[in-house]
Amino acid sequence: MRDYLLYCTYCSAYTLLHSYDKESGTFLGEYSLLHNEYTRNSVILHKFLLAHLGHTLRTIPSKTDEYMNIICTATHFLENDIDKYVEESLEQVRFHEMDRRSEREIGRVQLHIVEHLLQRELESLTNTKAATPAEGQVLLGKELGIKRAIEVLKEVRSDRQFA
Ligand SMILES: [Zn+2]
């Protein structure tokens, strides 16, 4: 896969975009050897764009003499901060993951509470004595409805998406 860099001809400075990820629609961004990971965001790219307002920028593909030449001779933009930016990006990913997990956890607790309430409702219905046959039919209908609701809840809870 092709890598790219963005080069400012005026300052002779560059930032590595690396390869383009079609799925996320972004470049992998700068790479940190320390973390063995890319920024996977546009933070450094955007800083580069702002730092070189009005300058002539060129996007250069890898496997070209120009690409090699720029890497060997030009200034690598924010080179000393790349580890820090990658670390921040990894931190954000971890935070989102935790957030997602706790939201899923809350959802599961809520389902559990609803199921518990339905069970209690069912118990009280079962213990209610009907005064007339018509009332008995109504109670039976309610009971079947609640039983079905509990079944549906159990299906949702056992669904792997929610596990
Ligand atoms: Zn510039």
Boltz pocket constraint, residues with backbone or C-beta under 6 A from the ligand:
constraints:
  - pocket:
      binder: B
      contacts: [[A, 8], [A, 9], [A, 10], [A, 11], [A, 12], [A, 13], [A, 51], [A, 52], [A, 53], [A, 55]]
      max_distance: 6.0
